[in-house]
Amino acid sequence: MLTSADQVILQRIVGPPTFARGWSYARDGAVRSSRRTHNGTHLIGEVQGTGTYAVDVSVQSAADGRLTDVHGSCTCPVGYNCKHVVALLLAEGNRDPSVAPASDAAGVLSPSNGPTPPVADPGDRRATPTGRPPAPSDWEHSLRSLVAPDSAGDPGGTGPAEPDLGLQFEVVATASPPHHRAATPTSGIRLRPVVRSGNSRNWVRTGISWSRLEQQYSYGRTVLRSSRHVAILTELLALSRLSTPGSTYARMDDTVWLQAIDSRRVWDLLREAVDAGLPLLLPGRPAHPVDYRPEPAQVRIDAVREEAGIVLRPQVLADGTEVPPGSVLFLGEPAHGIAWWGRLGGAPRTPTRLSLAALRSPVDQHTRTFLATSAVRIPTRDEERFLNDLFPALRRRLAVVSGDGSVELPALPAARLVLEVRCGQGQLLELTWWRSAVGASWTEELWDAPSRMGDRRAEDRIVAAVQAVVGAGSGLLQHSSVGQRLAARATLTGMDAVQFVAGTLPLIDALDGVDVVEHGELPEYREVVEPPVVHLGGAVSSETGST
């Protein structure tokens, strides 16, 4: 219950104009329902204004019960400590809103005393004859918070609250995202936060922006119902800025392009958004949902035998269904996901359908260029050369299958690791590690392979065996985001070179799956086991005559 002193403090918090408007709303019966939660520290309810708004108020009090602060969120465009928040507090505070407030000595409004029951929601069947919903007992509150934790935002307590924040995906033709490193795309996907509007319940961009969303998250005063939704979108904004060169957190106006976000973390956020009930929406009325595919899509090559030889056709598969490569927008650089769109039901006037899926493996620019081709035809006379020379390297970039079984594809050769040792002047050694395969004519730098496909797991086991042999402190390891790993290139001099040639290199050469290639003649070092013999000599001094 708000005392006259509490109302004076409330007016100072929200300002006299907002307080006066809230008093008018309470007087006119705009508060449809209200109840306390969280041991009485929160007040939630519905207030009828231009639309029906959900209000959640956190009340802070001193030890003597005096009001000290109010943090009220509302789904109206103002959002924070608005007139609807004031109306809910005044109506719930058992003050008679039919009597106009008088000015106190300080010149602030103070409604006269006279209790009146709060206005109850006519649709609330739990309301008592006095119009007040029954207060839940302690055991009921504990169990309801356990079995329905999302119902706190629902004034009726009958189920999860309807989300008031969404993420809009707008397909823009001839989009040119600023500072994007890849070639300018012909289309792009612009992301924007949206909120529900008044009575129509349509999704609109009015009253919400990336900068406003960030301010709410940073200052901890969320004016929207779900702080989790705000946190997800704020992290999405941070990923966009990290992928945009020259960006700064001081900017107040951001444009977020999905295809310009280079981090695969964006798919974790989208999955988290779906799990948290954050709507992913297309523009329009009504706003159709985005077709988010939880299973990763795959890029592969299908080999089919025809009369003139082998035909290789690039494919993009999502949930086992082929998506025409020409209609795919690759997201990120290297690409970590795809988007494709069409018309709902195929009708030209229906809204656009947008589908999204992460990629099972990254796709670099060279692979994307290849996917733009319709097919590659290998004449019969060149089949053996293709299968023996190019197929192993091709298979490491993309999955290669023969969907109809018409082409017998060779198994991948066993993985190998190649160490090149180059001898320089004096005791200088330059070491380079390469990935390869038994009998293969190709090599790849240790950590620059384009994908994790093929026999990479076998290669990783060999790398782990080498790292165990060289050990820390040898100069052959490097720091990375995943910890210490074998350095793709290293230079050794002095005693480091001596210890490597005499002790470490023979152990590496003995490992299965490792080939050592030497360029130049390695110096031979042998351990001296005899004690050293020191000889001292001298000559007669012409000045002193001593030796």
C-alpha positions as CSV (number, residue, x, y, z in Angstrom):
1,M,0.0,0.0,0.0
2,L,1.4,3.4,-1.0
3,T,1.3,6.0,1.7
4,S,1.0,9.7,1.0
5,A,4.8,10.0,1.6
6,D,5.3,7.1,-0.9
7,Q,3.4,8.9,-3.5
8,V,5.4,12.0,-3.1
9,I,8.6,9.9,-3.7
10,L,6.9,8.2,-6.7
11,Q,6.1,11.6,-8.2
12,R,9.7,12.7,-7.8
13,I,10.9,9.5,-9.5
14,V,8.7,9.6,-12.6
15,G,8.1,13.4,-12.8
16,P,4.9,15.4,-12.1
17,P,3.5,15.1,-15.7
18,T,3.8,11.3,-15.8
19,F,2.4,11.0,-12.3
20,A,-0.6,13.1,-13.2
21,R,-1.3,11.0,-16.3
22,G,-1.0,7.8,-14.3
23,W,-3.4,9.2,-11.7
24,S,-5.9,9.9,-14.4
25,Y,-5.6,6.3,-15.8
26,A,-6.1,4.9,-12.3
27,R,-9.1,7.2,-11.8
28,D,-10.7,6.1,-15.1
29,G,-10.4,2.4,-14.3
30,A,-7.7,1.6,-16.9
31,V,-6.0,-0.9,-14.6
32,R,-7.5,-4.3,-15.7
33,S,-5.7,-6.6,-13.3
34,S,-2.9,-6.6,-10.8
35,R,-1.1,-8.9,-8.4
36,R,2.1,-9.1,-6.4
37,T,4.9,-11.6,-6.9
38,H,8.4,-12.3,-5.6
39,N,7.3,-12.0,-1.9
40,G,5.6,-8.7,-2.6
41,T,8.5,-6.9,-4.2
42,H,7.1,-7.1,-7.8
43,L,3.7,-5.9,-9.0
44,I,2.5,-7.1,-12.4
45,G,-0.7,-6.3,-14.2
46,E,-2.5,-5.0,-17.4
47,V,-3.3,-1.4,-18.1
48,Q,-5.6,-0.3,-20.9
49,G,-4.3,2.6,-22.9
50,T,-4.0,3.0,-26.6
51,G,-3.5,-0.7,-26.4
52,T,-3.5,-3.3,-23.6
53,Y,0.0,-3.1,-22.0
54,A,1.7,-5.5,-19.7
55,V,3.3,-3.8,-16.7
56,D,6.0,-5.2,-14.4
57,V,7.1,-3.0,-11.4
58,S,9.9,-3.7,-9.0
59,V,9.5,-1.7,-5.7
60,Q,12.4,-1.1,-3.4
61,S,11.7,0.0,0.2
62,A,13.7,1.0,3.2
63,A,13.8,-1.0,6.5
64,D,10.9,1.1,7.8
65,G,8.8,0.3,4.7
66,R,9.2,3.7,3.1
67,L,9.4,3.6,-0.7
68,T,12.9,4.3,-2.0
69,D,12.9,3.5,-5.7
70,V,10.7,2.1,-8.5
71,H,11.8,0.3,-11.7
72,G,8.8,-0.3,-13.9
73,S,8.8,-1.8,-17.4
74,C,5.9,-1.6,-19.8
75,T,5.2,-2.8,-23.3
76,C,4.1,0.6,-24.4
77,P,6.4,2.7,-26.6
78,V,7.7,4.7,-23.6
79,G,8.6,1.5,-21.9
80,Y,10.2,2.6,-18.6
81,N,8.5,4.2,-15.5
82,C,5.6,5.4,-17.7
83,K,2.1,6.5,-16.8
84,H,0.9,2.9,-16.9
85,V,3.4,2.0,-14.2
86,V,2.1,4.8,-12.1
87,A,-1.5,3.8,-12.7
88,L,-0.8,0.2,-11.6
89,L,0.9,1.4,-8.4
90,L,-1.9,3.8,-7.5
91,A,-4.7,1.4,-8.2
92,E,-3.0,-1.4,-6.3
93,G,-2.2,1.0,-3.4
94,N,-5.8,1.1,-2.3
95,R,-6.2,4.9,-2.9
96,D,-9.4,6.2,-4.3
97,P,-8.7,7.5,-7.8
98,S,-12.1,9.1,-8.0
99,V,-11.0,12.0,-5.7
100,A,-8.6,14.5,-7.3
101,P,-5.3,14.8,-5.6
102,A,-4.4,17.9,-3.7
103,S,-1.1,19.7,-3.6
104,D,0.9,19.2,-0.4
105,A,3.2,21.8,1.1
106,A,5.9,20.8,-1.3
107,G,3.7,21.4,-4.3
108,V,3.3,17.8,-5.3
109,L,0.2,15.8,-5.9
110,S,-1.2,13.8,-3.0
111,P,-4.4,11.8,-3.4
112,S,-6.7,11.8,-0.5
113,N,-7.2,8.8,1.7
114,G,-10.1,6.4,1.2
115,P,-9.5,2.8,0.3
116,T,-11.0,1.3,-2.8
117,P,-10.5,-2.2,-4.2
118,P,-8.3,-2.5,-7.2
119,V,-10.0,-3.0,-10.6
120,A,-10.0,-6.7,-11.3
121,D,-9.8,-8.3,-14.8
122,P,-13.4,-9.4,-15.6
123,G,-12.0,-12.4,-17.4
124,D,-10.1,-13.5,-14.3
125,R,-12.1,-16.4,-12.9
126,R,-10.0,-16.5,-9.8
127,A,-11.2,-13.1,-8.6
128,T,-12.9,-13.0,-5.2
129,P,-16.2,-11.2,-4.6
130,T,-14.2,-8.1,-3.5
131,G,-12.7,-8.0,-7.0
132,R,-9.2,-8.9,-5.8
133,P,-7.5,-12.1,-7.0
134,P,-6.7,-14.4,-4.0
135,A,-3.2,-14.1,-2.7
136,P,-1.3,-17.4,-3.4
137,S,0.1,-19.2,-0.4
138,D,3.8,-19.7,0.0
139,W,3.7,-23.4,-1.1
140,E,1.7,-22.5,-4.2
141,H,4.0,-19.6,-5.1
142,S,7.1,-21.9,-4.8
143,L,5.6,-24.7,-6.9
144,R,4.2,-22.3,-9.6
145,S,7.6,-20.6,-10.0
146,L,9.1,-24.1,-10.5
147,V,6.6,-25.6,-13.0
148,A,5.8,-22.4,-14.8
149,P,8.9,-20.1,-14.5
150,D,7.8,-18.1,-17.6
151,S,4.4,-17.2,-16.2
152,A,5.7,-14.3,-14.2
153,G,5.1,-11.9,-17.1
154,D,1.5,-13.2,-17.5
155,P,-0.9,-11.1,-15.4
156,G,-3.3,-14.0,-15.2
157,G,-0.7,-16.5,-14.3
158,T,-2.2,-18.9,-16.8
159,G,0.8,-19.6,-18.9
160,P,3.9,-18.0,-20.6
161,A,3.6,-14.4,-21.5
162,E,3.3,-13.4,-25.1
163,P,6.7,-12.2,-26.3
164,D,6.9,-8.5,-26.9
165,L,10.3,-8.4,-28.6
166,G,11.2,-10.0,-31.9
167,L,14.0,-10.1,-34.5
168,Q,13.0,-9.1,-38.1
169,F,14.9,-10.5,-41.1
170,E,14.5,-8.3,-44.1
171,V,15.6,-9.5,-47.5
172,V,17.1,-6.5,-49.4
173,A,17.9,-6.6,-53.1
174,T,21.2,-5.1,-54.3
175,A,22.3,-4.8,-50.7
176,S,25.8,-3.5,-50.1
177,P,26.7,-3.9,-46.4
178,P,29.3,-1.3,-45.3
179,H,32.9,-2.5,-44.9
180,H,32.1,-6.1,-45.9
181,R,35.3,-7.8,-47.1
182,A,33.6,-10.1,-49.7
183,A,32.4,-9.0,-53.1
184,T,29.2,-6.9,-53.0
185,P,26.3,-9.3,-52.9
186,T,23.2,-8.9,-55.0
187,S,21.0,-9.5,-52.0
188,G,21.4,-9.2,-48.2
189,I,19.5,-9.8,-45.0
190,R,19.1,-6.9,-42.7
191,L,18.3,-7.6,-39.0
192,R,16.3,-5.3,-36.8
193,P,14.6,-5.5,-33.4
194,V,10.8,-5.1,-33.5
195,V,8.1,-4.8,-30.8
196,R,4.4,-5.4,-30.7
197,S,2.1,-2.4,-31.3
198,G,-1.0,-1.6,-29.3
199,N,-4.3,-3.2,-30.1
200,S,-3.3,-4.5,-33.5
201,R,-0.6,-6.6,-32.0
202,N,1.4,-6.2,-35.2
203,W,5.2,-6.2,-35.1
204,V,6.7,-2.7,-35.7
205,R,10.1,-1.0,-35.6
206,T,8.7,2.2,-34.0
207,G,10.0,2.8,-30.5
208,I,12.8,0.3,-30.7
209,S,16.3,0.3,-32.2
210,W,19.7,-1.5,-31.7
211,S,21.0,1.5,-29.7
212,R,18.0,1.7,-27.4
213,L,18.1,-2.1,-26.9
214,E,21.8,-1.8,-25.9
215,Q,21.1,1.0,-23.5
216,Q,18.5,-1.0,-21.7
217,Y,20.9,-4.0,-21.4
218,S,23.9,-1.9,-20.3
219,Y,22.0,0.0,-17.5
220,G,20.0,-3.0,-16.3
221,R,16.7,-1.2,-16.8
222,T,15.0,-3.5,-19.3
223,V,11.7,-2.0,-20.4
224,L,10.7,-5.2,-22.2
225,R,9.3,-8.2,-20.6
226,S,12.1,-10.7,-21.3
227,S,15.6,-9.7,-20.3
228,R,16.8,-12.9,-21.9
229,H,15.6,-11.8,-25.3
230,V,17.3,-8.5,-24.8
231,A,20.5,-10.2,-23.9
232,I,20.4,-12.4,-27.0
233,L,19.9,-9.5,-29.3
234,T,22.6,-7.4,-27.6
235,E,25.1,-10.2,-28.1
236,L,24.1,-10.4,-31.7
237,L,24.8,-6.7,-32.1
238,A,28.2,-7.2,-30.5
239,L,29.0,-10.0,-33.0
240,S,28.0,-7.7,-35.9
241,R,30.3,-4.9,-34.6
242,L,33.3,-7.3,-34.2
243,S,32.9,-8.4,-37.9
244,T,32.8,-4.8,-39.1
245,P,36.2,-3.1,-39.4
246,G,36.4,0.3,-37.8
247,S,33.3,-0.2,-35.7
248,T,33.0,1.3,-32.3
249,Y,30.7,0.7,-29.4
250,A,30.2,4.5,-29.2
251,R,28.0,4.4,-32.3
252,M,24.3,5.0,-31.6
253,D,22.9,3.9,-35.0
254,D,23.8,0.4,-36.2
255,T,22.8,-1.6,-39.3
256,V,23.2,-5.3,-38.8
257,W,23.6,-7.5,-41.9
258,L,23.4,-11.2,-41.3
259,Q,25.8,-12.1,-44.1
260,A,28.4,-9.7,-42.7
261,I,28.7,-11.5,-39.4
262,D,31.8,-13.8,-39.7
263,S,31.5,-15.6,-36.4
264,R,29.8,-19.1,-36.3
265,R,28.6,-18.1,-32.8
266,V,25.6,-16.4,-34.6
267,W,24.1,-19.9,-35.0
268,D,24.3,-20.6,-31.3
269,L,22.5,-17.3,-30.7
270,L,19.8,-18.1,-33.3
271,R,19.3,-21.5,-31.7
272,E,19.1,-19.9,-28.3
273,A,16.6,-17.4,-29.6
274,V,14.4,-20.2,-30.9
275,D,14.7,-22.1,-27.6
276,A,13.9,-18.9,-25.6
277,G,10.8,-18.1,-27.6
278,L,12.2,-15.0,-29.3
279,P,10.2,-14.7,-32.6
280,L,12.2,-14.7,-35.8
281,L,10.0,-12.8,-38.2
282,L,9.7,-11.5,-41.8
283,P,8.4,-8.0,-42.5
284,G,4.7,-7.6,-43.3
285,R,1.3,-8.0,-41.8
286,P,0.9,-10.6,-40.6
287,A,4.6,-11.2,-40.0
288,H,5.4,-14.7,-41.1
289,P,8.0,-16.7,-39.1
290,V,11.5,-17.4,-40.5
291,D,12.1,-21.0,-41.5
292,Y,15.0,-21.8,-39.1
293,R,16.6,-25.2,-39.8
294,P,18.2,-26.7,-36.7
295,E,20.2,-29.3,-38.7
296,P,23.3,-28.1,-40.5
297,A,23.3,-27.9,-44.3
298,Q,25.9,-29.7,-46.3
299,V,27.8,-28.7,-49.5
300,R,29.0,-31.6,-51.6
301,I,29.7,-32.8,-55.1
302,D,27.6,-35.5,-56.8
303,A,29.6,-37.6,-59.3
304,V,27.5,-39.1,-62.1
305,R,28.7,-41.2,-65.0
306,E,27.5,-40.3,-68.4
307,E,28.4,-41.6,-71.8
308,A,31.2,-39.1,-72.3
309,G,32.7,-39.5,-68.9
310,I,32.1,-38.3,-65.3
311,V,30.0,-35.2,-64.5
312,L,30.6,-33.4,-61.2
313,R,27.6,-31.4,-60.0
314,P,27.8,-29.1,-56.9
315,Q,24.9,-29.6,-54.4
316,V,23.7,-27.8,-51.3
317,L,21.5,-30.0,-49.1
318,A,19.3,-28.9,-46.2
319,D,17.4,-31.5,-44.3
320,G,18.1,-33.9,-47.2
321,T,16.5,-31.6,-49.7
322,E,18.6,-30.0,-52.5
323,V,18.7,-26.3,-52.6
324,P,19.7,-24.8,-55.9
325,P,23.2,-23.3,-55.4
326,G,22.3,-20.3,-57.5
327,S,19.6,-19.3,-55.1
328,V,21.8,-19.5,-52.0
329,L,23.2,-16.6,-50.1
330,F,26.3,-17.6,-48.2
331,L,26.7,-16.0,-44.8
332,G,30.1,-15.0,-43.3
333,E,33.6,-15.2,-44.7
334,P,34.4,-18.0,-44.8
335,A,30.8,-18.9,-45.0
336,H,29.4,-20.6,-41.9
337,G,25.7,-20.7,-43.0
338,I,23.3,-20.2,-45.8
339,A,20.0,-18.4,-46.5
340,W,17.6,-19.0,-49.4
341,W,14.1,-17.7,-50.1
342,G,11.0,-18.1,-52.3
343,R,7.3,-17.6,-52.3
344,L,4.9,-19.2,-49.8
345,G,2.9,-21.8,-51.8
346,G,4.6,-20.6,-55.0
347,A,2.0,-17.8,-55.5
348,P,3.5,-14.5,-56.7
349,R,1.5,-12.4,-54.3
350,T,2.2,-14.3,-51.1
351,P,4.9,-13.2,-48.7
352,T,8.5,-14.3,-49.2
353,R,9.6,-17.4,-47.3
354,L,13.1,-17.1,-45.8
355,S,15.0,-20.2,-44.7
356,L,18.3,-20.3,-42.7
357,A,20.7,-23.1,-41.8
358,A,24.2,-23.3,-40.5
359,L,26.8,-25.1,-42.7
360,R,28.3,-28.4,-41.5
361,S,31.8,-27.2,-42.6
362,P,33.1,-23.7,-43.5
363,V,33.0,-22.8,-47.2
364,D,35.7,-20.5,-48.5
365,Q,35.6,-18.1,-51.5
366,H,37.2,-20.7,-53.9
367,T,34.5,-23.2,-53.1
368,R,31.8,-20.7,-53.5
369,T,33.1,-19.8,-57.0
370,F,33.1,-23.5,-57.9
371,L,29.5,-23.8,-56.6
372,A,28.5,-21.1,-59.0
373,T,29.3,-23.5,-61.9
374,S,26.6,-25.8,-63.2
375,A,28.8,-28.8,-63.7
376,V,32.3,-30.0,-64.5
377,R,32.7,-32.7,-67.1
378,I,35.7,-35.1,-67.0
379,P,36.3,-37.0,-70.3
380,T,36.7,-40.7,-70.1
381,R,40.4,-40.5,-71.1
382,D,41.1,-38.3,-68.0
383,E,39.1,-40.3,-65.4
384,E,42.1,-42.2,-64.0
385,R,44.2,-39.0,-63.6
386,F,41.3,-37.3,-61.9
387,L,40.7,-40.2,-59.5
388,N,44.3,-40.7,-58.6
389,D,45.7,-37.1,-58.6
390,L,42.8,-34.6,-57.9
391,F,40.2,-36.6,-56.1
392,P,42.0,-36.9,-52.7
393,A,42.6,-33.1,-52.5
394,L,39.1,-32.4,-53.8
395,R,37.6,-34.7,-51.2
396,R,39.4,-32.7,-48.4
397,R,37.6,-29.6,-49.5
398,L,34.1,-31.0,-50.1
399,A,32.2,-34.3,-49.6
400,V,32.2,-36.2,-52.9
401,V,29.6,-38.8,-53.4
402,S,28.0,-40.7,-56.3
403,G,24.3,-40.5,-55.5
404,D,23.3,-43.1,-58.0
405,G,26.4,-45.3,-57.5
406,S,27.4,-45.0,-61.1
407,V,31.0,-43.8,-60.2
408,E,33.2,-46.0,-58.0
409,L,35.1,-43.4,-55.9
410,P,38.4,-44.5,-54.4
411,A,38.9,-44.6,-50.6
412,L,41.0,-41.9,-49.1
413,P,44.7,-42.8,-48.6
414,A,46.1,-43.0,-45.1
415,A,47.0,-39.7,-43.6
416,R,50.6,-38.5,-43.3
417,L,52.5,-35.7,-41.7
418,V,55.5,-34.3,-43.5
419,L,58.3,-32.5,-41.7
420,E,60.7,-30.5,-43.9
421,V,64.1,-29.7,-42.4
422,R,66.2,-27.0,-44.1
423,C,69.8,-26.5,-43.0
424,G,71.1,-22.9,-43.1
425,Q,74.5,-21.3,-42.3
426,G,76.0,-22.5,-39.1
427,Q,73.6,-24.1,-36.7
428,L,70.4,-22.8,-38.3
429,L,67.4,-25.1,-38.9
430,E,64.1,-24.1,-40.5
431,L,61.3,-26.6,-39.9
432,T,58.0,-26.7,-41.8
433,W,55.1,-29.1,-41.2
434,W,52.7,-30.2,-43.9
435,R,49.6,-32.5,-44.1
436,S,49.5,-35.0,-46.9
437,A,48.5,-38.6,-47.6
438,V,50.3,-41.9,-48.6
439,G,51.1,-41.7,-52.2
440,A,49.5,-38.2,-52.6
441,S,51.1,-35.5,-54.8
442,W,49.6,-32.7,-52.7
443,T,50.4,-31.1,-49.4
444,E,48.7,-28.5,-47.2
445,E,50.1,-26.3,-44.5
446,L,49.5,-27.7,-41.1
447,W,46.8,-25.4,-39.9
448,D,45.6,-23.9,-43.2
449,A,43.4,-26.8,-44.5
450,P,40.0,-25.4,-45.6
451,S,37.8,-27.9,-43.8
452,R,37.7,-30.7,-41.2
453,M,36.6,-33.3,-43.6
454,G,38.4,-36.3,-45.1
455,D,40.9,-38.1,-42.8
456,R,41.6,-35.1,-40.6
457,R,40.9,-37.1,-37.4
458,A,43.8,-39.5,-38.3
459,E,46.0,-36.5,-39.0
460,D,45.1,-34.9,-35.6
461,R,46.2,-38.1,-33.9
462,I,49.6,-37.9,-35.6
463,V,49.9,-34.3,-34.6
464,A,49.1,-35.1,-31.0
465,A,51.8,-37.8,-31.0
466,V,54.4,-35.3,-32.4
467,Q,53.5,-32.8,-29.7
468,A,54.0,-35.4,-27.0
469,V,57.5,-36.1,-28.3
470,V,58.7,-32.5,-28.7
471,G,57.2,-31.3,-25.4
472,A,56.9,-27.8,-24.0
473,G,59.8,-25.5,-24.1
474,S,61.3,-26.9,-27.2
475,G,60.6,-23.9,-29.4
476,L,58.4,-26.1,-31.6
477,L,55.0,-25.2,-30.1
478,Q,53.0,-22.0,-30.5
479,H,50.2,-20.3,-28.6
480,S,46.7,-20.3,-30.2
481,S,43.1,-19.6,-29.2
482,V,42.8,-23.3,-28.2
483,G,46.0,-23.5,-26.2
484,Q,49.5,-24.6,-27.2
485,R,49.8,-26.5,-30.5
486,L,52.5,-27.7,-32.9
487,A,54.0,-24.7,-34.8
488,A,53.6,-25.0,-38.5
489,R,56.9,-23.2,-39.0
490,A,59.8,-22.9,-36.6
491,T,63.5,-21.7,-36.7
492,L,66.1,-23.2,-34.3
493,T,69.6,-22.0,-33.7
494,G,72.5,-22.8,-31.4
495,M,71.9,-25.4,-28.7
496,D,68.2,-25.6,-29.6
497,A,69.3,-26.9,-33.1
498,V,71.8,-29.2,-31.5
499,Q,69.3,-30.8,-29.1
500,F,66.7,-31.1,-31.8
501,V,69.0,-32.9,-34.3
502,A,70.6,-35.1,-31.7
503,G,67.6,-36.0,-29.5
504,T,64.2,-34.9,-30.9
505,L,64.4,-35.6,-34.6
506,P,65.2,-39.3,-34.3
507,L,62.1,-39.7,-32.1
508,I,59.9,-37.9,-34.6
509,D,61.3,-39.9,-37.5
510,A,60.3,-43.1,-35.6
511,L,56.6,-42.1,-35.3
512,D,54.1,-43.9,-37.5
513,G,52.5,-41.6,-40.1
514,V,55.4,-39.1,-40.2
515,D,57.8,-38.5,-43.1
516,V,61.0,-36.4,-42.6
517,V,62.4,-34.7,-45.7
518,E,65.9,-33.1,-45.3
519,H,67.2,-30.3,-47.5
520,G,70.9,-30.0,-47.1
521,E,73.3,-32.0,-45.0
522,L,72.4,-32.1,-41.3
523,P,75.4,-31.6,-39.0
524,E,76.4,-34.6,-37.0
525,Y,76.5,-34.3,-33.3
526,R,77.7,-37.0,-30.9
527,E,77.7,-37.0,-27.1
528,V,81.2,-36.8,-25.5
529,V,81.4,-39.2,-22.6
530,E,85.1,-38.9,-21.7
531,P,86.1,-36.2,-19.2
532,P,87.5,-33.1,-20.8
533,V,91.4,-32.6,-20.8
534,V,92.7,-29.1,-20.4
535,H,96.2,-28.2,-21.6
536,L,97.9,-25.0,-20.4
537,G,100.8,-23.5,-22.2
538,G,102.9,-20.3,-22.0
539,A,106.0,-18.4,-23.2
540,V,108.9,-16.7,-21.6
541,S,108.3,-13.0,-21.0
542,S,111.0,-10.7,-22.3
543,E,110.4,-8.3,-19.4
544,T,110.3,-10.5,-16.4
545,G,111.9,-13.7,-17.7
546,S,109.1,-15.8,-16.2
547,T,106.7,-18.1,-17.9
